[in-house]
Amino acid sequence: MNTNMNIDQVLAQMRVMSAKATNQTEEVPGSGGADFGALLKQSIDKVNDIQQEASAMRASFEKGEGDMDLAQVMVAAQKSSLSFEAMVQVRNKLIEAYKDVMNMPI
């Protein structure tokens, strides 16, 4: 029974953090909550946008177009790499959690 209370508390905290992340000011209801799939898709889309921007900056720098310097391009590439690695770590944790849930005895 204590485990259910802990899970409910963690879920409530995740809903509050999700609401803050999406700049929602109202209280997130306990049963409806934020759509995790939509939040995950939004995060993946953001990582994709960062990667596309870094790729475009790199190509523009290589062609000599624009007025950006090497430091800007390298920072964009590092941001892209870091965001992708973070997304992979989140994916790994989700898969690990899924496996843990699937291996739980009923």
C-alpha distances in whole Angstrom, upper triangle without the diagonal:
4,5,5,7,9,10,11,13,15,16,17,19,20,21,23,25,26,27,29,30,32,33,32,32,30,26,24,22,19,19,23,23,25,26,25,28,30,29,30,33,34,34,35,38,39,39,41,43,43,45,47,48,49,51,53,54,54,57,58,59,60,63,64,63,62,62,59,59,57,55,53,53,51,49,48,48,45,43,43,42,39,38,38,36,34,33,33,31,28,29,28,25,24,25,23,20,21,22,19,17,20,19,16,16,15
4,5,5,6,9,10,11,12,14,15,17,19,20,21,23,24,26,27,29,31,32,30,30,29,25,23,22,18,20,23,22,25,26,25,28,30,28,29,32,33,32,34,37,37,37,40,42,42,43,46,47,47,49,51,52,53,55,57,57,59,61,62,61,60,60,56,56,55,52,51,51,49,46,46,46,43,41,41,40,37,36,36,35,32,31,32,29,27,28,27,23,23,25,23,19,21,22,18,17,20,20,17,17,17
4,5,5,6,9,10,11,12,14,15,16,18,20,21,22,24,26,27,29,30,29,30,28,24,22,21,18,18,21,21,22,23,22,25,27,26,26,29,30,29,31,34,34,34,37,39,39,40,43,44,44,46,48,49,50,52,54,54,55,58,59,58,57,57,54,54,52,50,48,48,46,44,43,43,40,38,38,37,34,33,33,31,28,28,28,25,23,24,23,20,19,21,19,16,17,18,15,14,17,17,13,15,15
4,5,5,6,9,10,10,12,14,15,16,18,20,21,22,24,25,27,28,27,27,26,22,20,18,14,15,18,18,20,21,20,23,25,24,24,28,29,28,30,33,33,34,36,38,38,40,42,43,44,46,48,49,49,52,53,54,56,58,59,58,56,57,54,54,52,50,48,48,47,44,43,43,41,38,38,37,35,33,33,32,29,28,29,26,23,24,24,21,19,21,20,16,17,19,16,14,17,17,14,15,14
4,5,5,6,9,10,11,12,14,15,17,18,20,21,23,24,26,27,25,25,24,20,18,17,13,15,18,17,20,21,20,24,26,24,25,29,29,28,31,33,33,34,37,38,38,40,42,43,44,46,48,49,50,52,54,54,56,58,59,58,56,56,53,53,52,49,48,48,46,44,43,43,41,38,38,38,35,33,34,32,29,29,30,27,24,26,26,22,21,23,22,18,20,22,19,17,20,21,18,19,18
4,5,5,6,9,10,11,12,14,15,17,18,20,21,22,24,26,25,25,24,20,18,18,14,16,19,17,19,21,19,22,25,23,23,27,27,26,28,31,31,31,34,36,36,37,40,41,41,43,45,46,47,49,51,51,53,55,56,55,53,53,50,50,49,46,45,45,43,40,40,40,37,35,35,35,32,30,31,29,26,26,27,24,21,23,23,19,19,21,19,16,18,20,17,15,19,19,17,19,19
4,5,5,6,9,10,10,12,14,15,16,18,20,21,22,24,23,24,22,19,17,16,13,14,16,15,16,17,16,19,21,20,20,24,25,24,26,28,29,29,32,33,33,35,37,38,39,41,43,44,45,47,49,49,51,53,54,53,51,52,49,49,47,45,43,43,42,39,38,38,36,33,33,33,30,28,28,27,24,24,24,22,19,20,20,17,16,18,17,13,15,17,14,13,16,17,15,17,17
4,5,5,6,9,10,11,12,14,15,16,18,20,21,22,21,21,20,16,14,13,9,11,13,12,15,16,16,19,21,19,20,24,24,24,26,29,29,30,32,34,34,36,38,39,40,42,44,44,46,48,49,50,52,54,55,53,52,52,49,50,48,46,44,44,43,40,39,39,37,34,34,34,31,29,30,29,26,25,26,24,21,22,23,19,18,21,20,16,17,20,18,16,19,20,18,20,19
4,5,5,6,9,10,11,12,14,15,17,18,20,21,20,20,19,15,14,13,10,13,15,13,15,18,17,20,22,20,21,24,24,24,26,29,28,29,32,33,33,35,38,38,39,41,43,43,45,47,48,49,51,53,54,52,51,51,48,48,47,44,42,43,41,38,37,38,36,33,33,33,30,28,29,28,25,25,26,23,21,23,23,19,19,22,21,17,19,22,19,18,21,22,20,22,22
4,5,5,6,9,10,10,12,14,15,16,18,20,19,20,19,16,14,14,12,14,15,13,14,16,14,18,19,17,18,21,22,20,23,26,25,26,29,30,30,32,34,35,35,38,40,40,41,44,45,46,47,50,50,49,48,48,44,45,44,41,39,39,38,35,34,34,32,29,30,30,27,25,26,25,21,21,22,20,17,19,19,16,15,18,17,14,16,19,17,16,19,21,19,21,21
4,5,5,6,9,10,10,12,14,15,16,18,17,18,17,14,11,11,9,10,12,9,11,12,11,15,16,15,16,19,19,19,21,24,24,25,27,29,29,31,33,34,35,37,39,39,41,43,44,45,47,49,50,48,47,47,44,45,44,41,39,39,38,35,34,34,32,29,30,30,27,24,25,25,21,20,22,20,17,18,19,16,15,18,17,14,16,19,17,15,19,21,19,21,21
4,5,5,6,9,10,11,12,14,16,17,15,15,14,11,9,9,7,10,11,9,11,13,13,17,17,16,17,21,20,20,23,25,25,26,29,30,30,32,34,35,36,38,40,40,42,44,45,46,48,50,51,49,47,47,44,45,44,42,40,40,39,36,35,36,34,31,31,31,28,26,27,27,23,23,25,23,19,21,23,19,18,21,21,18,19,22,21,19,22,24,22,25,24
4,5,5,6,9,10,11,12,14,15,14,15,14,12,10,12,10,13,14,11,12,14,13,17,18,15,17,20,20,19,22,24,23,24,27,28,28,30,32,33,34,36,38,38,39,42,43,43,46,48,48,47,45,45,42,42,41,39,37,37,36,33,32,33,31,28,28,29,26,23,25,25,21,21,23,21,17,20,21,18,17,21,20,17,20,23,21,20,23,25,23,26,26
4,5,5,6,9,10,10,12,14,14,15,15,12,10,12,11,13,13,10,9,11,10,13,14,12,13,16,16,15,18,20,20,21,24,25,25,27,29,30,31,33,35,35,37,39,40,41,43,45,45,44,42,42,39,40,39,37,34,35,34,31,29,30,28,25,25,26,23,20,22,22,18,17,20,18,14,17,18,15,14,18,18,15,17,20,19,18,21,23,22,25,25
4,5,5,6,9,10,11,12,11,12,11,9,6,8,8,10,10,6,6,9,9,13,13,11,13,16,16,16,19,20,20,22,24,25,25,28,30,30,31,34,35,36,38,40,41,42,44,45,46,44,43,43,40,41,40,38,36,36,35,32,31,32,30,27,27,28,25,22,24,24,20,19,22,20,17,19,21,18,17,20,21,18,19,22,22,20,23,25,24,27,26
4,5,5,6,9,10,10,9,10,10,8,7,9,10,13,12,9,9,12,12,16,16,13,16,18,17,17,20,22,21,23,25,26,26,29,30,30,32,34,36,36,38,40,41,41,44,46,46,44,42,42,39,40,40,37,35,36,35,32,30,32,30,27,27,28,25,23,25,25,21,21,24,22,19,21,23,20,19,23,23,21,22,26,24,23,26,29,27,30,30
4,5,5,6,9,10,10,11,12,11,10,13,13,16,15,11,10,13,12,15,15,11,13,16,15,14,18,19,18,19,22,23,23,25,27,27,28,31,32,32,34,37,37,38,40,42,43,41,39,39,36,37,36,34,31,32,31,28,27,28,26,23,24,25,22,19,21,21,18,17,20,19,16,18,20,18,17,21,22,19,21,24,23,23,26,28,27,30,30
4,5,5,6,9,9,11,12,11,9,12,13,14,13,9,7,9,9,12,11,8,11,13,12,12,15,16,15,17,20,20,21,23,25,25,27,29,30,31,33,35,36,37,39,41,41,40,38,38,35,36,36,33,31,31,31,28,26,27,26,22,23,24,21,18,20,21,17,16,19,18,15,17,20,17,16,20,21,19,20,24,23,22,25,27,27,30,30
4,5,5,6,5,7,8,8,7,10,12,14,12,9,7,10,11,14,12,10,13,15,14,14,18,18,17,20,22,22,23,26,27,27,29,31,32,32,35,37,37,38,41,42,43,41,38,39,36,37,37,35,32,33,33,29,28,29,28,25,25,27,24,21,23,24,21,20,23,22,19,21,23,21,20,24,25,22,23,27,27,25,28,31,30,33,32
4,5,5,6,7,10,10,10,14,15,17,16,13,11,14,14,17,15,12,15,17,14,14,18,19,17,19,22,22,22,25,26,26,27,30,31,31,33,36,36,37,39,41,41,39,37,36,34,35,35,32,30,31,31,27,26,28,26,23,24,25,23,20,22,23,20,19,23,22,19,21,24,22,21,25,26,24,25,29,28,27,30,33,32,35,35
4,5,8,10,12,13,12,16,17,19,17,13,11,13,12,14,13,9,12,14,11,11,14,15,13,15,18,18,18,21,23,22,24,26,27,28,30,32,32,33,36,37,38,36,34,34,31,32,32,29,27,28,27,24,23,24,23,19,20,22,19,16,19,20,16,16,20,19,16,19,21,20,19,23,24,22,24,27,27,26,29,31,31,34,34
4,6,9,11,12,11,15,17,18,16,12,10,11,12,14,11,9,12,13,10,11,15,14,13,16,18,17,18,21,22,22,24,27,27,28,30,32,32,34,36,37,38,35,33,34,31,33,33,31,28,28,29,26,24,26,25,21,21,23,21,18,20,22,19,18,21,21,18,20,23,22,21,24,26,24,25,28,29,28,30,33,33,36,35
4,6,9,11,12,15,18,20,17,14,12,14,15,17,15,12,16,17,14,14,18,18,16,19,21,20,20,24,25,24,26,29,29,29,32,34,34,35,38,39,39,37,34,34,32,34,34,32,29,30,30,27,25,27,27,23,24,26,24,21,23,25,22,21,25,24,21,24,27,25,24,28,29,27,28,32,32,31,33,36,35,38,38
4,6,8,8,12,15,17,14,12,10,13,15,17,15,13,17,18,15,16,20,20,18,21,24,23,24,27,28,27,29,32,32,33,35,37,37,38,41,42,42,40,38,38,36,37,38,35,32,33,34,30,29,31,30,26,27,29,27,23,26,27,24,23,26,26,23,25,28,26,24,28,29,27,28,32,31,30,33,35,35,37,37
4,7,9,12,15,18,16,13,13,16,18,20,18,16,20,21,19,20,24,23,22,25,27,26,27,30,31,30,32,35,35,36,38,40,40,41,44,45,45,43,40,40,38,40,40,38,35,36,36,33,31,34,33,29,30,32,29,26,29,30,27,26,30,29,26,28,31,28,27,31,32,30,31,34,34,32,35,38,36,39,38
4,6,9,12,15,13,11,12,15,17,20,18,17,21,22,20,21,25,25,24,27,29,28,29,32,33,33,35,38,38,38,41,43,43,44,47,48,48,46,43,43,41,43,43,41,38,39,39,36,34,36,35,32,32,34,32,29,31,32,28,28,31,30,27,29,31,29,27,31,32,29,30,34,33,31,34,37,35,38,37
4,6,9,12,11,9,11,14,16,19,18,17,20,22,21,22,25,26,25,27,30,30,30,33,35,34,36,39,39,40,42,44,45,46,48,50,50,48,45,45,43,45,45,42,39,40,40,37,35,37,36,32,33,34,32,29,31,32,28,27,30,29,26,27,30,27,26,29,30,27,28,31,30,28,31,34,32,34,33
4,6,9,8,6,7,11,13,16,15,14,17,19,18,19,23,23,23,26,28,28,29,32,33,33,35,37,38,39,41,43,43,45,47,48,49,47,45,45,43,44,44,42,39,39,39,36,34,36,35,31,31,33,30,27,29,30,26,25,28,27,23,25,27,24,22,26,27,24,24,28,27,25,28,31,29,31,30
4,6,6,5,9,12,14,17,17,16,19,21,21,22,25,26,26,28,30,31,32,34,36,36,38,40,41,42,44,46,46,48,50,51,52,50,48,48,46,48,47,45,42,43,43,39,38,39,38,34,34,35,33,30,31,32,28,27,29,28,25,26,28,26,23,27,27,24,24,28,27,24,27,30,28,30,28
4,6,6,10,12,14,17,17,17,19,22,22,23,25,27,27,29,31,32,33,35,37,37,39,41,42,43,45,47,48,49,51,53,53,52,50,50,48,49,48,46,44,44,43,40,39,40,38,35,35,36,33,30,31,31,28,27,29,27,24,25,27,24,22,25,25,22,22,25,24,22,24,27,25,26,25
4,6,9,11,13,16,16,17,19,21,22,23,25,26,27,29,31,32,33,35,37,38,39,41,42,44,45,47,48,50,51,53,54,52,50,51,49,50,49,47,45,45,44,41,39,40,39,36,35,36,34,31,31,32,29,27,29,28,24,25,27,24,21,24,25,21,21,24,23,20,23,25,24,25,23
4,7,8,11,13,14,14,17,18,19,20,23,24,25,27,28,29,31,33,34,35,37,39,40,41,43,44,45,47,49,50,51,49,47,48,46,48,47,45,42,42,42,39,37,38,37,34,33,34,32,29,30,31,28,25,28,27,23,24,26,24,21,24,25,22,21,25,24,22,24,27,25,27,25
4,6,9,12,12,11,14,16,16,17,20,21,22,24,26,26,28,30,31,32,34,36,37,38,40,42,42,44,46,47,48,46,45,45,43,44,44,42,39,39,39,36,34,35,34,30,30,31,29,26,27,28,24,22,25,24,20,21,24,21,19,22,23,20,20,24,23,21,23,26,25,27,26
4,6,9,8,8,11,13,12,14,16,17,18,20,22,23,24,26,28,28,30,32,33,34,36,38,39,40,42,44,45,43,41,42,39,41,40,38,36,36,35,33,31,31,31,27,27,28,26,23,23,25,21,19,22,22,18,19,22,20,17,20,22,19,19,23,23,21,23,26,26,28,27
4,5,5,6,9,10,11,13,14,15,17,19,20,21,23,25,26,27,29,30,32,33,35,36,37,39,41,42,43,41,40,41,39,40,40,38,35,35,35,32,30,30,30,27,26,27,25,22,22,23,21,18,20,20,17,17,20,18,16,18,20,18,17,21,22,20,22,25,25,27,26
4,5,5,6,9,10,11,12,14,15,17,18,20,21,23,24,26,27,29,30,32,33,35,36,38,39,41,42,40,39,40,37,39,38,36,33,33,32,30,28,28,27,24,23,24,22,19,19,20,17,15,17,17,13,13,16,15,12,15,17,15,14,18,19,17,19,22,22,25,25
4,5,5,6,9,10,10,12,14,15,16,18,20,21,22,24,26,27,28,30,31,33,34,36,37,39,40,39,38,39,37,38,37,36,33,32,32,30,27,27,27,24,22,23,22,18,18,20,17,14,16,17,13,13,16,15,12,14,17,16,15,18,20,18,19,23,23,26,26
4,5,5,6,9,10,10,12,14,15,16,18,20,21,22,24,25,27,28,30,31,32,34,36,37,38,37,35,37,34,36,35,34,31,30,31,28,26,26,26,23,21,23,22,18,18,20,18,15,17,18,15,15,18,18,15,18,20,19,18,22,23,22,23,26,27,30,29
4,5,5,6,9,10,11,13,14,15,17,19,20,21,23,24,26,27,29,30,31,33,35,36,37,36,34,35,33,34,33,32,29,28,28,26,23,24,24,20,19,21,19,15,16,18,15,13,16,16,13,13,17,16,14,17,19,18,18,21,22,21,23,26,26,30,29
4,5,5,6,9,10,11,12,14,15,17,18,20,21,23,24,26,27,29,30,32,33,35,36,35,34,35,32,33,32,31,28,27,27,25,22,22,22,19,17,18,17,13,13,15,13,10,12,13,10,10,13,13,11,14,16,15,15,19,20,19,21,24,25,28,28
4,5,5,6,9,10,10,12,14,15,16,18,20,21,22,24,26,27,28,30,31,33,34,33,32,33,31,32,31,30,27,26,26,25,22,22,22,19,17,18,18,14,14,16,14,11,13,15,13,12,16,16,14,16,19,18,18,21,23,22,23,26,27,31,31
4,5,5,6,9,10,10,12,14,15,16,18,20,21,22,24,26,27,28,30,31,33,31,30,31,28,30,29,28,25,24,25,23,20,20,21,17,16,18,17,13,14,16,14,12,15,16,14,14,18,18,16,19,21,21,21,24,25,25,26,29,30,33,33
4,5,5,6,9,10,11,12,14,15,17,18,20,21,23,24,26,27,29,30,32,30,29,30,27,28,27,26,23,22,22,20,17,18,17,14,13,15,13,10,10,13,11,8,12,13,11,11,15,15,14,17,19,19,19,22,24,24,25,28,29,32,33
4,5,5,6,9,10,11,12,14,15,16,18,20,21,23,24,26,27,29,30,29,28,29,27,28,27,26,23,22,22,20,17,17,17,14,12,13,13,9,9,12,11,7,10,12,11,10,14,15,14,16,19,19,19,22,24,24,25,28,29,32,33
4,5,5,6,9,10,10,12,14,15,16,18,20,21,22,24,26,27,28,26,26,27,25,26,26,25,22,21,21,20,16,17,18,15,12,15,15,11,11,14,14,11,14,16,14,14,18,19,18,19,22,23,22,25,27,27,28,31,32,36,36
4,5,5,6,9,10,11,12,14,15,17,18,20,21,22,24,26,27,25,24,25,22,24,23,22,19,18,19,17,14,15,15,12,10,13,13,9,10,13,12,10,14,16,14,15,18,19,18,21,23,23,24,27,28,28,30,32,34,37,38
4,5,5,6,9,10,11,12,14,15,16,18,20,21,23,24,26,24,24,25,22,23,22,20,18,16,17,15,12,12,12,9,7,9,9,6,6,10,9,8,11,13,12,13,16,17,17,19,22,22,23,25,27,28,29,31,33,36,37
4,5,5,6,9,10,10,12,14,15,16,18,20,21,22,24,23,22,24,21,23,22,21,18,17,17,16,13,12,14,12,8,11,12,9,8,12,13,10,13,16,15,15,18,20,19,21,23,24,24,27,29,29,30,33,34,38,39
4,5,5,6,9,10,10,12,14,15,16,18,20,21,22,20,20,21,19,21,20,20,16,15,16,15,11,12,14,11,9,12,13,10,11,15,15,13,16,18,18,18,21,23,22,24,27,27,27,30,32,32,33,36,37,41,42
4,6,5,6,9,10,11,12,14,15,16,18,20,21,20,18,19,17,18,17,16,13,12,13,11,8,9,10,7,6,9,10,8,9,13,13,12,15,17,17,18,21,22,22,24,26,27,28,30,32,33,34,36,38,41,42
4,5,5,6,9,10,10,12,14,15,16,18,20,19,19,20,17,18,17,16,14,12,12,12,8,8,10,8,5,8,10,9,8,12,13,12,14,17,17,17,20,22,22,23,26,27,28,30,32,33,33,36,38,41,42
4,5,5,6,9,10,11,12,14,15,16,18,17,17,18,16,18,17,18,15,12,14,14,10,10,13,11,9,12,14,12,12,15,17,15,17,20,20,20,23,25,25,26,29,30,30,32,34,35,36,38,40,44,45
4,5,5,6,9,10,10,12,14,15,16,15,14,15,13,15,15,15,12,10,12,11,8,9,12,10,9,12,14,13,13,17,18,17,19,22,22,22,25,27,27,28,31,32,32,35,37,37,38,41,42,46,47
4,5,5,6,9,10,10,12,14,15,14,14,15,12,13,12,12,9,7,9,9,5,5,9,8,7,9,12,12,12,15,16,16,18,21,21,22,24,26,27,28,30,32,32,34,36,37,38,40,42,46,47
4,5,5,6,9,10,11,12,14,14,14,16,13,14,13,14,12,9,11,12,9,8,11,11,9,11,14,14,13,16,18,18,19,22,23,23,25,27,28,29,31,33,33,35,37,38,39,41,43,47,48
4,5,5,6,8,10,11,12,11,11,13,12,14,13,15,12,9,12,13,10,10,14,14,12,14,17,17,16,20,21,21,22,25,26,26,28,31,31,32,34,36,36,38,40,41,42,44,46,50,51
4,5,5,6,9,10,10,9,9,10,8,10,10,11,8,6,9,10,8,9,12,12,11,14,17,17,17,20,21,22,23,26,27,27,29,31,32,33,35,37,37,39,41,42,43,45,47,51,52
4,5,5,6,9,10,10,11,12,10,10,9,11,9,6,8,11,9,8,12,13,12,13,16,17,17,19,21,22,23,25,27,27,29,31,32,33,35,37,37,39,41,42,43,45,47,51,52
4,5,5,6,9,9,10,13,11,12,12,14,13,10,12,14,12,11,15,16,14,16,19,20,19,22,24,24,25,28,29,29,31,33,34,35,37,39,39,41,43,44,45,47,49,53,54
4,5,5,6,5,7,9,9,10,11,14,12,9,13,15,13,13,17,17,16,18,21,21,21,24,26,26,27,30,31,31,34,36,36,37,40,41,42,43,46,47,47,49,52,55,56
4,5,5,6,7,8,7,7,8,11,10,7,10,13,12,12,15,17,16,18,21,21,22,24,26,27,28,30,32,32,34,36,37,38,40,42,42,44,46,47,48,50,52,56,57
4,5,8,10,12,11,11,10,13,13,10,12,15,14,13,17,19,18,19,22,23,23,25,27,28,28,31,33,33,34,37,38,38,40,42,43,44,47,48,49,50,53,56,58
4,6,9,11,11,12,12,16,15,13,15,18,17,16,20,21,20,22,25,25,25,28,30,30,31,34,35,35,37,40,40,41,43,45,45,47,49,50,51,53,55,59,60
4,7,8,9,10,11,14,14,12,15,18,17,17,20,22,21,23,26,26,27,29,31,31,33,35,36,37,39,41,42,43,45,47,47,49,51,52,53,55,57,61,62
4,7,8,11,12,15,14,12,16,18,16,17,21,21,21,23,26,26,26,29,31,31,32,35,36,36,38,41,41,42,44,46,46,48,50,51,52,54,56,60,61
4,6,9,12,14,12,12,15,16,15,17,20,20,20,23,25,25,26,29,30,30,32,34,35,36,38,40,40,42,44,45,46,48,50,51,52,54,56,60,61
4,7,10,12,10,11,14,15,15,17,19,20,20,23,25,25,27,29,30,31,33,35,36,37,39,40,41,43,45,46,47,49,51,52,53,55,57,60,62
4,7,8,6,7,11,11,11,13,16,16,17,19,21,22,23,25,27,27,29,31,32,33,35,37,38,40,41,43,44,46,47,49,50,52,53,57,58
4,6,6,7,9,10,11,13,15,16,17,19,20,22,23,25,26,28,29,31,32,34,35,37,38,40,41,43,44,46,47,49,50,52,53,57,59
4,6,5,6,9,10,10,12,14,15,16,18,20,21,22,24,26,27,29,30,32,33,35,36,37,39,41,42,43,45,47,48,49,51,55,57
4,5,5,6,9,10,10,12,14,15,16,18,20,21,22,24,26,27,28,30,31,33,35,36,37,39,40,42,43,45,46,48,49,53,55
4,6,5,6,9,10,11,12,14,15,16,18,20,21,23,24,26,27,29,30,32,33,35,36,37,39,41,42,43,45,47,48,52,53
4,5,5,6,9,10,11,12,14,15,17,18,20,21,23,24,26,27,29,30,32,33,35,36,37,39,41,42,43,45,47,51,52
4,5,5,6,9,10,10,12,14,15,16,18,20,21,22,24,26,27,29,30,31,33,35,36,37,39,41,42,43,45,49,51
4,5,5,6,9,10,10,12,14,15,16,18,20,21,22,24,26,27,29,30,31,33,34,36,37,39,40,42,44,47,49
4,5,5,6,9,10,11,12,14,15,16,18,20,21,23,24,26,27,29,30,32,33,35,36,37,39,41,42,46,48
4,5,5,6,9,10,11,12,14,15,17,18,20,21,23,25,26,27,29,30,32,33,35,36,37,39,41,45,46
4,5,5,6,8,10,10,12,14,15,16,18,20,21,23,24,26,27,28,30,31,33,35,36,37,39,43,45
4,5,5,6,8,10,10,12,14,15,16,18,20,21,23,24,26,27,28,30,32,33,35,36,38,41,43
4,6,5,6,9,10,11,12,14,15,17,18,20,21,23,24,26,27,29,30,32,33,35,37,40,42
4,6,5,6,9,10,11,12,14,15,17,19,20,21,23,24,26,27,29,30,32,33,35,39,40
4,5,5,6,9,10,11,12,14,15,17,18,20,21,23,24,26,27,29,30,32,33,37,39
4,5,5,6,9,10,11,12,14,15,17,18,20,21,23,24,26,27,29,30,32,36,37
4,5,5,6,9,10,11,12,14,15,16,18,20,21,23,24,26,27,29,31,34,36
4,5,5,6,9,10,10,12,14,15,16,18,20,21,23,24,26,27,29,33,34
4,5,5,6,9,10,11,12,14,15,17,18,20,21,23,24,26,27,31,33
4,5,5,6,9,10,11,12,14,15,16,18,20,21,22,24,26,30,31
4,5,5,6,9,10,10,12,14,15,16,18,20,21,23,25,28,30
4,5,5,6,9,10,10,12,14,15,16,18,20,21,23,26,28
4,5,5,6,9,10,10,12,14,15,16,18,20,21,25,27
4,5,5,6,9,10,10,12,14,15,16,18,20,24,25
4,5,5,6,9,10,11,12,14,15,17,19,22,24
4,5,5,6,8,10,10,12,14,15,17,20,22
4,5,5,6,9,10,11,12,14,15,19,21
4,5,5,6,9,10,10,12,14,18,20
4,5,5,6,9,10,11,13,16,18
4,5,5,6,9,10,11,15,16
4,5,5,6,9,10,14,15
4,5,5,6,9,12,14
4,5,5,6,10,12
4,5,5,9,10
4,6,8,10
4,6,9
4,6
4
